[in-house]
Structure formats: structure tokens, C-alpha cells
Amino acid sequence: MIGSLWLTKHRYTLTSVKSMVVYTALISLIHAAAEVVVVTFFYFGGGLTEANYAAGFFESVILLVGLGGFVHSMVDFAIAIAVWKPITKILRTPYSALMVKEH
């Protein structure tokens, strides 16, 4: 939701590689941090497997969920852009983020 609100107000975010990378890194960081918060409650509430507790909080939550979630979110974004960019050439929706600057 934060990402979509940003794109609504800043329509040119996806028109350059630099701004796109910064955008995806920030929304991926927010996404991963939210996942870490949620999984932390499960970790300290005893809701995970014995293997997670054997690995410890840092490895199970921070590395696997935090770093893994960050990388996963960045890859998802790259796939979404790879699929969406060709579609925007044939289909225009009223609220599409711009992929190239308008002239």
C-alpha cells in the first residue's frame, strides 16, 4: 500500500533505473521489516519449529525472514516489472505508474 501511494504521488519513479532501484529497495526493506516483526511474535511465543530455535533468533528470524524477505521482495519486483512493462505498451489502465517519461 505504501508503494502504491508513493507511485500515485510520484509518477516518474519507475522511469529511471536509479529511482526504480531506490524505490524497490525501500519498499522491500519495509516489507521485510514487517515480516520480521510478525515472525518475532511467533518466535518468542513458541510458535516455530524446534529447528528454528536451534538455529537461534538471528539466523531464523533476522537472516532467513529479514534478509530473505528483502531479497525475495526485490526479485518479485523485478519479475513484476518484466511482465508489466510489455503489457503497458498494449494496455493502459487509468492508474498505471509511468514506465517512460511522457513527452
N, CA, C and O atoms as CSV, one atom per row, in Angstrom:
chain,resi,resn,atom,element,x,y,z
A,1,MET,N,N,0.818,-1.185,0.000
A,1,MET,CA,C,0.000,0.000,0.000
A,1,MET,C,C,0.872,1.264,0.000
A,1,MET,O,O,0.578,2.237,-0.695
A,2,ILE,N,N,1.924,1.227,0.775
A,2,ILE,CA,C,2.824,2.378,0.824
A,2,ILE,C,C,3.428,2.624,-0.558
A,2,ILE,O,O,3.529,3.765,-1.010
A,3,GLY,N,N,3.826,1.543,-1.219
A,3,GLY,CA,C,4.407,1.662,-2.552
A,3,GLY,C,C,3.437,2.234,-3.566
A,3,GLY,O,O,3.814,3.068,-4.390
A,4,SER,N,N,2.187,1.791,-3.508
A,4,SER,CA,C,1.199,2.299,-4.468
A,4,SER,C,C,0.879,3.767,-4.204
A,4,SER,O,O,0.679,4.537,-5.143
A,5,LEU,N,N,0.830,4.153,-2.945
A,5,LEU,CA,C,0.598,5.566,-2.623
A,5,LEU,C,C,1.763,6.422,-3.128
A,5,LEU,O,O,1.560,7.514,-3.659
A,6,TRP,N,N,2.975,5.915,-2.955
A,6,TRP,CA,C,4.145,6.643,-3.443
A,6,TRP,C,C,4.071,6.833,-4.953
A,6,TRP,O,O,4.298,7.932,-5.458
A,7,LEU,N,N,3.751,5.758,-5.672
A,7,LEU,CA,C,3.694,5.834,-7.135
A,7,LEU,C,C,2.577,6.749,-7.618
A,7,LEU,O,O,2.692,7.363,-8.679
A,8,THR,N,N,1.502,6.843,-6.851
A,8,THR,CA,C,0.414,7.745,-7.213
A,8,THR,C,C,0.885,9.196,-7.167
A,8,THR,O,O,0.530,9.996,-8.032
A,9,LYS,N,N,1.682,9.533,-6.159
A,9,LYS,CA,C,2.137,10.917,-6.000
A,9,LYS,C,C,3.409,11.219,-6.789
A,9,LYS,O,O,3.664,12.373,-7.136
A,10,HIS,N,N,4.195,10.204,-7.071
A,10,HIS,CA,C,5.476,10.373,-7.767
A,10,HIS,C,C,5.475,9.480,-9.005
A,10,HIS,O,O,6.097,8.417,-9.015
A,11,ARG,N,N,4.786,9.912,-10.029
A,11,ARG,CA,C,4.539,9.089,-11.213
A,11,ARG,C,C,5.789,8.726,-12.000
A,11,ARG,O,O,5.765,7.765,-12.768
A,12,TYR,N,N,6.863,9.457,-11.835
A,12,TYR,CA,C,8.066,9.201,-12.629
A,12,TYR,C,C,9.077,8.288,-11.930
A,12,TYR,O,O,10.194,8.123,-12.420
A,13,THR,N,N,8.709,7.705,-10.814
A,13,THR,CA,C,9.618,6.849,-10.054
A,13,THR,C,C,10.153,5.684,-10.881
A,13,THR,O,O,11.323,5.324,-10.755
A,14,LEU,N,N,9.323,5.102,-11.709
A,14,LEU,CA,C,9.723,3.911,-12.461
A,14,LEU,C,C,10.298,4.226,-13.840
A,14,LEU,O,O,10.465,3.327,-14.664
A,15,THR,N,N,10.597,5.488,-14.091
A,15,THR,CA,C,11.092,5.856,-15.418
A,15,THR,C,C,12.615,5.839,-15.531
A,15,THR,O,O,13.147,5.944,-16.636
A,16,SER,N,N,13.319,5.707,-14.419
A,16,SER,CA,C,14.779,5.588,-14.492
A,16,SER,C,C,15.220,4.415,-13.622
A,16,SER,O,O,14.582,4.088,-12.621
A,17,VAL,N,N,16.306,3.801,-14.019
A,17,VAL,CA,C,16.813,2.641,-13.286
A,17,VAL,C,C,17.177,3.031,-11.857
A,17,VAL,O,O,16.870,2.295,-10.919
A,18,LYS,N,N,17.828,4.182,-11.682
A,18,LYS,CA,C,18.263,4.621,-10.349
A,18,LYS,C,C,17.075,4.790,-9.402
A,18,LYS,O,O,17.087,4.251,-8.296
A,19,SER,N,N,16.060,5.527,-9.821
A,19,SER,CA,C,14.912,5.745,-8.935
A,19,SER,C,C,14.132,4.451,-8.717
A,19,SER,O,O,13.551,4.249,-7.650
A,20,MET,N,N,14.116,3.572,-9.724
A,20,MET,CA,C,13.421,2.295,-9.575
A,20,MET,C,C,14.126,1.404,-8.549
A,20,MET,O,O,13.469,0.752,-7.737
A,21,VAL,N,N,15.454,1.376,-8.585
A,21,VAL,CA,C,16.216,0.564,-7.635
A,21,VAL,C,C,16.039,1.100,-6.216
A,21,VAL,O,O,15.850,0.324,-5.280
A,22,VAL,N,N,16.099,2.411,-6.053
A,22,VAL,CA,C,15.889,3.010,-4.732
A,22,VAL,C,C,14.482,2.693,-4.234
A,22,VAL,O,O,14.298,2.322,-3.075
A,23,TYR,N,N,13.498,2.838,-5.106
A,23,TYR,CA,C,12.101,2.557,-4.748
A,23,TYR,C,C,11.930,1.104,-4.310
A,23,TYR,O,O,11.365,0.838,-3.249
A,24,THR,N,N,12.411,0.172,-5.115
A,24,THR,CA,C,12.226,-1.236,-4.773
A,24,THR,C,C,13.005,-1.620,-3.519
A,24,THR,O,O,12.546,-2.456,-2.741
A,25,ALA,N,N,14.184,-1.019,-3.312
A,25,ALA,CA,C,14.945,-1.300,-2.095
A,25,ALA,C,C,14.191,-0.813,-0.861
A,25,ALA,O,O,14.150,-1.503,0.157
A,26,LEU,N,N,13.598,0.366,-0.951
A,26,LEU,CA,C,12.858,0.902,0.200
A,26,LEU,C,C,11.590,0.108,0.495
A,26,LEU,O,O,11.311,-0.204,1.653
A,27,ILE,N,N,10.819,-0.221,-0.541
A,27,ILE,CA,C,9.596,-0.982,-0.259
A,27,ILE,C,C,9.934,-2.412,0.166
A,27,ILE,O,O,9.192,-3.017,0.940
A,28,SER,N,N,11.040,-2.954,-0.331
A,28,SER,CA,C,11.468,-4.288,0.093
A,28,SER,C,C,11.921,-4.270,1.545
A,28,SER,O,O,11.657,-5.213,2.292
A,29,LEU,N,N,12.599,-3.205,1.948
A,29,LEU,CA,C,13.030,-3.058,3.337
A,29,LEU,C,C,11.827,-2.954,4.272
A,29,LEU,O,O,11.803,-3.587,5.327
A,30,ILE,N,N,10.839,-2.165,3.892
A,30,ILE,CA,C,9.612,-2.036,4.692
A,30,ILE,C,C,8.904,-3.383,4.786
A,30,ILE,O,O,8.465,-3.784,5.864
A,31,HIS,N,N,8.795,-4.078,3.660
A,31,HIS,CA,C,8.134,-5.381,3.615
A,31,HIS,C,C,8.856,-6.388,4.522
A,31,HIS,O,O,8.222,-7.080,5.318
A,32,ALA,N,N,10.179,-6.461,4.395
A,32,ALA,CA,C,10.958,-7.405,5.192
A,32,ALA,C,C,10.890,-7.066,6.681
A,32,ALA,O,O,10.790,-7.968,7.513
A,33,ALA,N,N,10.944,-5.790,7.022
A,33,ALA,CA,C,10.851,-5.382,8.431
A,33,ALA,C,C,9.507,-5.773,9.028
A,33,ALA,O,O,9.443,-6.224,10.172
A,34,ALA,N,N,8.442,-5.607,8.270
A,34,ALA,CA,C,7.112,-6.001,8.752
A,34,ALA,C,C,7.043,-7.512,8.968
A,34,ALA,O,O,6.452,-7.972,9.944
A,35,GLU,N,N,7.638,-8.276,8.072
A,35,GLU,CA,C,7.655,-9.732,8.236
A,35,GLU,C,C,8.461,-10.133,9.467
A,35,GLU,O,O,8.063,-11.042,10.196
A,36,VAL,N,N,9.583,-9.469,9.706
A,36,VAL,CA,C,10.400,-9.763,10.885
A,36,VAL,C,C,9.604,-9.497,12.156
A,36,VAL,O,O,9.657,-10.292,13.094
A,37,VAL,N,N,8.874,-8.399,12.201
A,37,VAL,CA,C,8.056,-8.080,13.377
A,37,VAL,C,C,7.034,-9.184,13.629
A,37,VAL,O,O,6.885,-9.648,14.759
A,38,VAL,N,N,6.339,-9.601,12.593
A,38,VAL,CA,C,5.314,-10.638,12.748
A,38,VAL,C,C,5.936,-11.958,13.197
A,38,VAL,O,O,5.439,-12.588,14.130
A,39,VAL,N,N,7.011,-12.379,12.548
A,39,VAL,CA,C,7.637,-13.659,12.891
A,39,VAL,C,C,8.271,-13.605,14.280
A,39,VAL,O,O,8.347,-14.632,14.954
A,40,THR,N,N,8.724,-12.440,14.718
A,40,THR,CA,C,9.279,-12.299,16.067
A,40,THR,C,C,8.247,-12.677,17.126
A,40,THR,O,O,8.582,-13.324,18.118
A,41,PHE,N,N,7.000,-12.278,16.918
A,41,PHE,CA,C,5.938,-12.667,17.862
A,41,PHE,C,C,5.781,-14.185,17.908
A,41,PHE,O,O,5.617,-14.756,18.986
A,42,PHE,N,N,5.829,-14.836,16.760
A,42,PHE,CA,C,5.749,-16.299,16.727
A,42,PHE,C,C,6.971,-16.924,17.384
A,42,PHE,O,O,6.853,-17.918,18.100
A,43,TYR,N,N,8.141,-16.347,17.142
A,43,TYR,CA,C,9.382,-16.884,17.702
A,43,TYR,C,C,9.337,-16.864,19.228
A,43,TYR,O,O,9.581,-17.881,19.878
A,44,PHE,N,N,9.026,-15.707,19.786
A,44,PHE,CA,C,9.021,-15.605,21.242
A,44,PHE,C,C,7.750,-16.173,21.866
A,44,PHE,O,O,7.696,-16.374,23.080
A,45,GLY,N,N,6.747,-16.431,21.066
A,45,GLY,CA,C,5.518,-17.063,21.551
A,45,GLY,C,C,5.564,-18.577,21.481
A,45,GLY,O,O,4.605,-19.249,21.862
A,46,GLY,N,N,6.671,-19.118,20.998
A,46,GLY,CA,C,6.823,-20.570,20.937
A,46,GLY,C,C,6.112,-21.206,19.754
A,46,GLY,O,O,5.809,-22.399,19.782
A,47,GLY,N,N,5.848,-20.432,18.727
A,47,GLY,CA,C,5.079,-20.947,17.602
A,47,GLY,C,C,5.885,-21.461,16.427
A,47,GLY,O,O,5.319,-21.707,15.362
A,48,LEU,N,N,7.193,-21.630,16.585
A,48,LEU,CA,C,8.016,-22.111,15.474
A,48,LEU,C,C,8.524,-23.520,15.763
A,48,LEU,O,O,8.337,-24.048,16.859
A,49,THR,N,N,9.164,-24.112,14.773
A,49,THR,CA,C,9.671,-25.475,14.940
A,49,THR,C,C,10.928,-25.482,15.803
A,49,THR,O,O,11.564,-24.451,16.018
A,50,GLU,N,N,11.263,-26.660,16.285
A,50,GLU,CA,C,12.454,-26.836,17.111
A,50,GLU,C,C,13.717,-26.439,16.341
A,50,GLU,O,O,14.664,-25.915,16.929
A,51,ALA,N,N,13.731,-26.683,15.047
A,51,ALA,CA,C,14.895,-26.336,14.216
A,51,ALA,C,C,15.128,-24.826,14.196
A,51,ALA,O,O,16.272,-24.373,14.167
A,52,ASN,N,N,14.053,-24.053,14.212
A,52,ASN,CA,C,14.203,-22.595,14.242
A,52,ASN,C,C,14.838,-22.128,15.544
A,52,ASN,O,O,15.672,-21.222,15.545
A,53,TYR,N,N,14.443,-22.747,16.649
A,53,TYR,CA,C,15.010,-22.361,17.937
A,53,TYR,C,C,16.457,-22.832,18.062
A,53,TYR,O,O,17.278,-22.160,18.686
A,54,ALA,N,N,16.772,-23.991,17.468
A,54,ALA,CA,C,18.145,-24.500,17.486
A,54,ALA,C,C,19.066,-23.568,16.695
A,54,ALA,O,O,20.221,-23.370,17.074
A,55,ALA,N,N,18.566,-23.004,15.612
A,55,ALA,CA,C,19.367,-22.085,14.791
A,55,ALA,C,C,19.543,-20.733,15.472
A,55,ALA,O,O,20.513,-20.025,15.202
A,56,GLY,N,N,18.623,-20.374,16.342
A,56,GLY,CA,C,18.703,-19.101,17.043
A,56,GLY,C,C,17.911,-18.001,16.357
A,56,GLY,O,O,17.547,-18.108,15.186
A,57,PHE,N,N,17.653,-16.946,17.111
A,57,PHE,CA,C,16.830,-15.836,16.623
A,57,PHE,C,C,17.465,-15.139,15.423
A,57,PHE,O,O,16.789,-14.859,14.433
A,58,PHE,N,N,18.760,-14.861,15.511
A,58,PHE,CA,C,19.415,-14.118,14.426
A,58,PHE,C,C,19.323,-14.862,13.100
A,58,PHE,O,O,18.938,-14.283,12.084
A,59,GLU,N,N,19.674,-16.139,13.109
A,59,GLU,CA,C,19.651,-16.911,11.864
A,59,GLU,C,C,18.226,-17.172,11.386
A,59,GLU,O,O,17.930,-17.015,10.201
A,60,SER,N,N,17.346,-17.568,12.300
A,60,SER,CA,C,15.977,-17.936,11.911
A,60,SER,C,C,15.117,-16.750,11.522
A,60,SER,O,O,14.352,-16.828,10.561
A,61,VAL,N,N,15.229,-15.670,12.246
A,61,VAL,CA,C,14.335,-14.537,12.006
A,61,VAL,C,C,15.028,-13.429,11.205
A,61,VAL,O,O,14.533,-13.021,10.154
A,62,ILE,N,N,16.149,-12.953,11.690
A,62,ILE,CA,C,16.803,-11.818,11.035
A,62,ILE,C,C,17.338,-12.200,9.653
A,62,ILE,O,O,17.063,-11.509,8.672
A,63,LEU,N,N,18.093,-13.286,9.571
A,63,LEU,CA,C,18.672,-13.667,8.275
A,63,LEU,C,C,17.641,-14.282,7.332
A,63,LEU,O,O,17.452,-13.801,6.215
A,64,LEU,N,N,16.975,-15.345,7.784
A,64,LEU,CA,C,16.050,-16.040,6.887
A,64,LEU,C,C,14.836,-15.199,6.523
A,64,LEU,O,O,14.489,-15.078,5.348
A,65,VAL,N,N,14.196,-14.622,7.517
A,65,VAL,CA,C,12.980,-13.847,7.243
A,65,VAL,C,C,13.329,-12.431,6.788
A,65,VAL,O,O,12.789,-11.953,5.791
A,66,GLY,N,N,14.218,-11.763,7.502
A,66,GLY,CA,C,14.559,-10.378,7.166
A,66,GLY,C,C,15.310,-10.252,5.853
A,66,GLY,O,O,14.818,-9.640,4.906
A,67,LEU,N,N,16.495,-10.829,5.797
A,67,LEU,CA,C,17.303,-10.738,4.579
A,67,LEU,C,C,16.649,-11.512,3.434
A,67,LEU,O,O,16.605,-11.039,2.299
A,68,GLY,N,N,16.143,-12.707,3.747
A,68,GLY,CA,C,15.456,-13.498,2.722
A,68,GLY,C,C,14.234,-12.787,2.175
A,68,GLY,O,O,13.986,-12.811,0.969
A,69,GLY,N,N,13.467,-12.154,3.053
A,69,GLY,CA,C,12.284,-11.406,2.618
A,69,GLY,C,C,12.650,-10.203,1.771
A,69,GLY,O,O,11.955,-9.877,0.808
A,70,PHE,N,N,13.742,-9.545,2.129
A,70,PHE,CA,C,14.220,-8.393,1.357
A,70,PHE,C,C,14.593,-8.812,-0.065
A,70,PHE,O,O,14.148,-8.200,-1.036
A,71,VAL,N,N,15.407,-9.855,-0.178
A,71,VAL,CA,C,15.836,-10.343,-1.496
A,71,VAL,C,C,14.634,-10.846,-2.293
A,71,VAL,O,O,14.502,-10.555,-3.481
A,72,HIS,N,N,13.764,-11.600,-1.632
A,72,HIS,CA,C,12.568,-12.135,-2.291
A,72,HIS,C,C,11.688,-11.012,-2.832
A,72,HIS,O,O,11.173,-11.108,-3.946
A,73,SER,N,N,11.517,-9.969,-2.063
A,73,SER,CA,C,10.705,-8.834,-2.496
A,73,SER,C,C,11.333,-8.125,-3.698
A,73,SER,O,O,10.624,-7.714,-4.617
A,74,MET,N,N,12.656,-7.983,-3.695
A,74,MET,CA,C,13.346,-7.348,-4.828
A,74,MET,C,C,13.187,-8.191,-6.097
A,74,MET,O,O,12.959,-7.652,-7.181
A,75,VAL,N,N,13.309,-9.508,-5.958
A,75,VAL,CA,C,13.144,-10.402,-7.112
A,75,VAL,C,C,11.709,-10.349,-7.620
A,75,VAL,O,O,11.479,-10.294,-8.828
A,76,ASP,N,N,10.738,-10.366,-6.700
A,76,ASP,CA,C,9.328,-10.252,-7.101
A,76,ASP,C,C,9.083,-8.966,-7.886
A,76,ASP,O,O,8.366,-8.970,-8.887
A,77,PHE,N,N,9.675,-7.879,-7.431
A,77,PHE,CA,C,9.510,-6.599,-8.123
A,77,PHE,C,C,10.099,-6.668,-9.526
A,77,PHE,O,O,9.483,-6.199,-10.483
A,78,ALA,N,N,11.285,-7.247,-9.650
A,78,ALA,CA,C,11.929,-7.365,-10.966
A,78,ALA,C,C,11.076,-8.200,-11.919
A,78,ALA,O,O,10.947,-7.864,-13.096
A,79,ILE,N,N,10.499,-9.282,-11.415
A,79,ILE,CA,C,9.620,-10.115,-12.241
A,79,ILE,C,C,8.375,-9.335,-12.634
A,79,ILE,O,O,7.947,-9.379,-13.787
A,80,ALA,N,N,7.796,-8.621,-11.677
A,80,ALA,CA,C,6.589,-7.834,-11.961
A,80,ALA,C,C,6.861,-6.775,-13.029
A,80,ALA,O,O,6.039,-6.569,-13.922
A,81,ILE,N,N,8.002,-6.111,-12.941
A,81,ILE,CA,C,8.357,-5.098,-13.945
A,81,ILE,C,C,8.567,-5.759,-15.306
A,81,ILE,O,O,8.128,-5.231,-16.327
A,82,ALA,N,N,9.236,-6.909,-15.320
A,82,ALA,CA,C,9.487,-7.614,-16.583
A,82,ALA,C,C,8.184,-8.031,-17.257
A,82,ALA,O,O,8.100,-8.053,-18.485
A,83,VAL,N,N,7.175,-8.358,-16.468
A,83,VAL,CA,C,5.869,-8.741,-17.020
A,83,VAL,C,C,5.052,-7.502,-17.376
A,83,VAL,O,O,4.422,-7.449,-18.432
A,84,TRP,N,N,5.065,-6.504,-16.487
A,84,TRP,CA,C,4.194,-5.337,-16.654
A,84,TRP,C,C,4.633,-4.397,-17.772
A,84,TRP,O,O,3.793,-3.836,-18.476
A,85,LYS,N,N,5.935,-4.223,-17.939
A,85,LYS,CA,C,6.426,-3.256,-18.930
A,85,LYS,C,C,5.909,-3.557,-20.340
A,85,LYS,O,O,5.435,-2.630,-20.997
A,86,PRO,N,N,5.972,-4.787,-20.843
A,86,PRO,CA,C,5.420,-5.046,-22.178
A,86,PRO,C,C,3.898,-4.885,-22.234
A,86,PRO,O,O,3.342,-4.496,-23.262
A,87,ILE,N,N,3.238,-5.186,-21.125
A,87,ILE,CA,C,1.777,-5.066,-21.096
A,87,ILE,C,C,1.351,-3.611,-21.246
A,87,ILE,O,O,0.339,-3.326,-21.886
A,88,THR,N,N,2.113,-2.688,-20.660
A,88,THR,CA,C,1.737,-1.271,-20.738
A,88,THR,C,C,1.790,-0.729,-22.160
A,88,THR,O,O,1.207,0.316,-22.450
A,89,LYS,N,N,2.481,-1.429,-23.043
A,89,LYS,CA,C,2.535,-0.991,-24.439
A,89,LYS,C,C,1.239,-1.298,-25.186
A,89,LYS,O,O,0.936,-0.665,-26.197
A,90,ILE,N,N,0.475,-2.272,-24.686
A,90,ILE,CA,C,-0.775,-2.639,-25.364
A,90,ILE,C,C,-2.019,-2.368,-24.527
A,90,ILE,O,O,-3.127,-2.314,-25.061
A,91,LEU,N,N,-1.844,-2.198,-23.224
A,91,LEU,CA,C,-2.983,-1.991,-22.334
A,91,LEU,C,C,-2.680,-0.849,-21.383
A,91,LEU,O,O,-1.663,-0.873,-20.688
A,92,ARG,N,N,-3.531,0.133,-21.344
A,92,ARG,CA,C,-3.326,1.288,-20.454
A,92,ARG,C,C,-4.461,1.318,-19.446
A,92,ARG,O,O,-5.633,1.366,-19.820
A,93,THR,N,N,-4.112,1.291,-18.174
A,93,THR,CA,C,-5.118,1.423,-17.128
A,93,THR,C,C,-5.042,2.844,-16.587
A,93,THR,O,O,-3.995,3.485,-16.677
A,94,PRO,N,N,-6.138,3.342,-16.026
A,94,PRO,CA,C,-6.148,4.741,-15.572
A,94,PRO,C,C,-5.099,5.068,-14.509
A,94,PRO,O,O,-4.652,6.211,-14.412
A,95,TYR,N,N,-4.711,4.091,-13.727
A,95,TYR,CA,C,-3.803,4.373,-12.618
A,95,TYR,C,C,-2.448,3.698,-12.769
A,95,TYR,O,O,-1.762,3.467,-11.773
A,96,SER,N,N,-2.056,3.383,-13.978
A,96,SER,CA,C,-0.747,2.762,-14.196
A,96,SER,C,C,0.369,3.745,-13.861
A,96,SER,O,O,0.305,4.925,-14.206
A,97,ALA,N,N,1.387,3.237,-13.186
A,97,ALA,CA,C,2.585,4.049,-12.981
A,97,ALA,C,C,3.291,4.169,-14.320
A,97,ALA,O,O,3.289,3.228,-15.114
A,98,LEU,N,N,3.881,5.296,-14.566
A,98,LEU,CA,C,4.573,5.511,-15.834
A,98,LEU,C,C,5.865,4.709,-15.870
A,98,LEU,O,O,6.613,4.673,-14.893
A,99,MET,N,N,6.119,4.071,-16.995
A,99,MET,CA,C,7.351,3.316,-17.187
A,99,MET,C,C,8.356,4.121,-18.008
A,99,MET,O,O,9.558,3.860,-17.955
A,100,VAL,N,N,7.869,5.083,-18.755
A,100,VAL,CA,C,8.726,6.010,-19.505
A,100,VAL,C,C,8.145,7.402,-19.341
A,100,VAL,O,O,6.938,7.561,-19.154
A,101,LYS,N,N,8.997,8.401,-19.411
A,101,LYS,CA,C,8.508,9.778,-19.264
A,101,LYS,C,C,7.659,10.168,-20.457
A,101,LYS,O,O,7.979,9.853,-21.603
A,102,GLU,N,N,6.573,10.861,-20.164
A,102,GLU,CA,C,5.702,11.352,-21.229
A,102,GLU,C,C,6.333,12.584,-21.851
A,102,GLU,O,O,7.034,13.341,-21.179
A,103,HIS,N,N,6.086,12.778,-23.118
A,103,HIS,CA,C,6.637,13.944,-23.821
A,103,HIS,C,C,5.637,15.056,-23.842
A,103,HIS,O,O,5.913,16.125,-24.388
